[in-house]
Amino acid sequence: MIYAIFVIAALGAVMGTLLGIAAKYLAVAGNPLAGEIEALLPGSQCGQCGYPGCAPAAAAMAKGEAPVTLCPPGGRGLVAALAEKLGVNVDLCDVEEKQPLVAFVHEHLCVGCTKCFKRCPTDAILGGPKQIHAIFPDACTGCEKCFEVCPTECIEMRPMQATLQTWYWPEPARAA
């Protein structure tokens, strides 16, 4: 029995060492610009840009295949930061500034069809077939995918309410 434990421990140590060496010498260098762009993106993986997440969107922007106005939840601030990072001129007049939204289900209208449940990219919707659904506001990214497919129009997009975790001091007014 003791012999088997030592053999398994030795095999684990040898395999771990081999994997560490392989990770060091066989590493594929990625595009550092894509990593910097991904760090600027919100990271909500909502898919509003048409890409399955923020990493593929950042890679497309780094290659020049996607515009800097790609991310709707980011707003003007993100577009300006991305344009500065990529050295691109962009007209901010066309960029819509959206406030953060959270889905809300009117329970008296919900029939439990699960169409919203299937479209939510962050699993922020609680419920099942023929049951009333509810939203976890902390997990909702405001992508409006559930809002678009709801047949009974029981989902409403509301502005995110400030909590102790999200509230911040407003900037003081600048003296003229």
C-alpha positions in Angstrom: 0.0 0.0 0.0 2.8 2.4 0.9 4.7 1.5 -2.2 1.6 2.4 -4.4 1.4 5.9 -2.7 5.0 6.6 -3.4 4.7 5.5 -7.0 1.7 7.7 -7.6 3.4 10.7 -5.8 6.6 10.2 -7.9 4.6 9.9 -11.2 2.7 13.1 -10.2 6.0 15.0 -9.5 7.6 13.8 -12.8 4.5 14.6 -14.9 4.1 18.0 -13.2 7.8 18.8 -13.9 7.4 17.7 -17.6 4.3 19.8 -18.0 6.0 22.9 -16.5 9.0 22.5 -18.9 6.7 22.0 -21.9 4.6 25.1 -20.9 7.8 27.1 -20.8 9.4 25.9 -24.1 6.3 25.3 -26.2 4.4 28.5 -25.2 2.8 30.4 -28.1 3.2 34.1 -27.9 -0.1 35.9 -28.3 -0.7 39.4 -29.6 0.0 41.7 -26.6 -2.2 44.4 -28.1 -5.2 42.1 -28.0 -4.6 41.5 -24.3 -4.4 45.3 -23.7 -7.6 45.8 -25.6 -9.3 43.0 -23.8 -8.4 44.6 -20.5 -10.1 47.8 -21.6 -13.4 46.0 -22.6 -16.0 45.5 -19.9 -15.6 41.7 -19.7 -19.3 41.0 -19.5 -19.2 38.5 -22.4 -22.6 39.7 -23.4 -22.2 39.2 -27.2 -23.8 42.5 -28.2 -20.9 43.2 -30.5 -21.5 40.0 -32.5 -18.5 38.1 -31.1 -19.0 35.3 -28.5 -17.0 37.3 -25.9 -14.6 40.1 -25.2 -11.4 38.1 -26.1 -12.5 37.4 -29.7 -13.7 41.0 -30.1 -10.4 42.3 -28.8 -8.5 40.0 -31.2 -10.5 41.3 -34.1 -9.9 44.9 -33.1 -6.2 44.3 -32.8 -6.1 42.8 -36.3 -8.1 45.8 -37.7 -11.1 43.6 -38.6 -13.5 45.3 -36.2 -14.2 49.0 -35.5 -13.5 50.6 -32.2 -17.2 51.4 -31.8 -17.9 47.7 -31.5 -18.9 47.5 -27.8 -22.3 49.0 -27.1 -22.1 48.8 -23.3 -18.8 50.6 -23.2 -20.1 53.9 -24.4 -18.1 56.9 -25.4 -15.4 56.5 -22.8 -14.5 53.1 -24.0 -14.5 54.2 -27.7 -12.2 57.1 -26.9 -9.8 54.8 -24.9 -9.8 52.2 -27.7 -9.2 54.9 -30.4 -6.3 56.3 -28.4 -4.8 52.8 -27.9 -5.1 51.9 -31.6 -4.2 55.3 -32.9 -7.5 55.7 -34.8 -9.6 58.8 -35.3 -13.2 58.3 -34.5 -16.3 60.6 -34.4 -17.9 60.3 -31.0 -21.1 62.0 -32.1 -22.4 58.7 -33.5 -21.7 56.7 -30.4 -24.7 56.4 -28.1 -24.0 56.8 -24.4 -26.1 54.2 -22.6 -26.5 54.0 -18.9 -26.2 50.5 -17.3 -29.5 48.6 -17.6 -30.8 45.5 -15.7 -33.7 43.3 -16.8 -36.8 43.1 -14.6 -39.6 40.5 -15.0 -43.2 41.5 -14.4 -44.2 38.2 -12.8 -48.0 38.7 -13.4 -47.3 38.7 -17.2 -44.7 35.8 -17.3 -46.0 32.5 -18.7 -42.8 30.6 -18.3 -42.0 30.0 -22.0 -38.2 29.9 -21.3 -37.3 31.8 -24.4 -35.5 34.4 -22.3 -33.9 31.7 -20.2 -32.3 30.2 -23.3 -31.0 33.5 -24.7 -29.3 34.8 -21.5 -25.5 34.7 -21.9 -24.8 35.0 -18.2 -27.5 32.7 -16.7 -29.0 35.7 -14.9 -32.5 34.3 -15.3 -34.0 31.9 -12.7 -36.9 29.8 -13.6 -38.0 26.8 -15.6 -40.7 25.7 -18.1 -44.2 26.9 -17.1 -42.8 28.7 -14.0 -42.5 32.4 -13.3 -39.0 33.7 -14.1 -36.9 36.1 -12.1 -33.6 38.0 -12.7 -30.4 38.0 -10.7 -29.5 41.7 -11.0 -25.9 41.1 -10.0 -25.4 38.7 -13.0 -27.4 40.7 -15.6 -25.2 42.5 -18.1 -28.1 44.4 -19.7 -27.6 42.9 -23.1 -31.3 43.0 -23.8 -31.4 39.6 -25.5 -34.1 38.4 -23.1 -36.1 41.6 -23.8 -36.0 41.0 -27.5 -37.4 37.5 -27.5 -40.1 37.8 -24.8 -43.5 37.0 -26.4 -45.6 38.5 -23.6 -43.4 41.6 -23.1 -43.1 40.9 -19.4 -39.4 41.9 -19.4 -38.5 45.5 -18.8 -35.1 47.1 -19.0 -34.6 49.4 -16.0 -31.6 51.6 -15.0 -29.3 50.0 -12.5 -30.0 51.1 -9.0 -27.0 52.3 -7.0 -26.0 50.1 -4.1 -23.3 50.4 -1.6 -21.0 48.4 -3.9 -21.7 50.5 -7.0 -22.2 54.0 -5.7 -19.4 56.5 -6.1 -18.9 60.2 -5.2 -19.7 62.4 -8.2 -17.0 64.6 -9.5 -17.1 68.1 -8.2 -18.2 70.8 -10.6 -15.2 72.6 -12.2 -14.8 76.2 -11.3 -15.2 78.5 -14.3 
